[in-house]
């Protein structure tokens, strides 16, 4: 939980300090999706309720990621209020809070979702505008834990167009479609997002989700090809000094999937060049 809290604080700090021409590092792609992927693999086949819970975890990460993209036009008070509501939505669920801890905790996912929804509702009503739109999106995502049909209906209503919130709603909807085994519908939404010039979520993350759907559909070669493209592009990437860039966790996982699905093709992915002990 400590590492999760640190990631959240980093995201909140990034949102609170807008920077021109900043390099956006997708935390969903780098850190959290692979961990959730591991959990999903362990729990697949153990019931739709568990899979819904996994989908909810992924969408909580989306909430954190959107903090980075808060509009510069939003005033500090609105950002702070939204950030506090997001913190509530990510609070620890436990029956036994740590002695002396001042961190907010909840006993159940429903209790946490209800509290977060109430806070987001206040933000939406008080500030409106761009922050209000994001707050309403967060309400729908949190509502997946308490009233899934209503939440999906709200996300569908937000998904029209190409605004930031619309793109996030599309991504959330794709997850719900996949959770409901509506794989073709999920695939259509992911493909729509990946064709956008700026889908908000990184294209590697979206393509990884597309490959997972291909696997579920039994299209092993199509999945291997998508994983390969992710891994090969990442392996060949260079920084501004022309030096190799370390693989993101998503790229590393994609590489592992290629080795699993198509070992011969995996040999085409360049291996990292060992760093010189002299720093050049």
C-alpha positions, 0 to 999 in steps of 0.5 A: 500500500505504501508504494501505491500511496507514493504513486498517487502522491506523484500523480497529484503533484504532477497535476498540481504543477502544470509544465510546458512540453512535459514528457508524459509517462503513463503510470497505467502502462508502466506500473499498474496494468502489469500487476493487475494482469498478473492478478487477472491470470490468477483469478480467471475462471473463479467467477464473474464477480471477481472479474468485475472487481478486477475491472474496477481496480483497473478503472481506479487506476484510470482515475489516478491517471486522469489527475495528470491531465487536469485542465490548466484552466481549472483553479487551484481550489477545484484541483484540490477538491478533485484530488481529495475525492480521488484520494478517497476513491483509492483509500485502503479497504480494511477491517483493521486500520493500522494503530495510530494511522490517520489515513482514511480507510473503509471496511468495504468497497461499497462503503468507499465507493459511496463516500467517493461518489458523494465527494465527486458530486460536491465537486461537480456541483461546486465547480462545474466546467472541466473539473465538473465533467471529470468529477461526473466521470469519476462518479460513474466509474465508482458507481460500477461498484454499487450500481453497475448497470447505471454506471455503464449507462452513464459512461455510455452517455459520456463516451460520445465525441473526442473530448478527454472525458469521452476518451476516458469513458470509452476506455472504461466502457471497453473494460466493462465490455470485456468483463461482460465477455462482449469481446467484439464490442470491447475490441471495436472501442479499443480500435477506435481509441488506438486510431486517435492521435491522442487517446489519453491512455497510451497506445501501448496500453490500449494495444496490450488490451487488444492483444489480450482480447485476441487471446481470449478469442483464440486468435493466438497469432494476431495476439502475438503480432500485436505483442511483438509490435509493442515489444520491438518498438520499445526495444528499438526506442532511443532517448534524445542522446541516442541511447536505448530506453529501458523497456516499460513494464508493459513492453517487457510483458509484451515481450514475454507474451511473444516468447510464449506465443511465438518463440521464433518471432520473439528472436527478432526483438533486439536484446538490450545493449549492456551499459558501459562501465565507463558511462558511454 
